[in-house]
Amino acid sequence: MRKIGDASFFRIVDRLLASGTGRTPAMHWSIDGVDWQRERHSHAGASHGFTLEVTRGTKAARPGWTLVVVKEYWRAGSGESMKSLQWAHIEAGRRADVVAWLERQERKLESA
């Protein structure tokens, strides 16, 4: 993984955050010293609907950091998917520390 927000970044993040998905997604959990919190916001109307999922990971111990991952899912009124977007932002801390933590998690996932 080289860049926050590229395809390899989201593959790692998706695998890490899988513990919080499902019919009743977890709202709070912890992975290797990082506390995660998820919020979901939805709207369903006659012509369209959307779900916005904001997941924030915070590492309090030094070196501390906060990573925000946002995923948007847009649907037509019929329920058909129209568009999906995802992006990430480092709210606090150094990019290198976030990337190093994610790369350690990737190695753990691959060896499991």
Secondary structure, DSSP 8 states (H G I E B T S, - for coil): --STTSHHHHHHHHHHHGGG-SSS--SEEEETTEEEEEEEEEEE-SSEEEEEEEEEEEE-SSS-EEEEEEEEEEEETTS-EEEEEEEEEEEES-HHHHHHHHHHHHHHHHH-
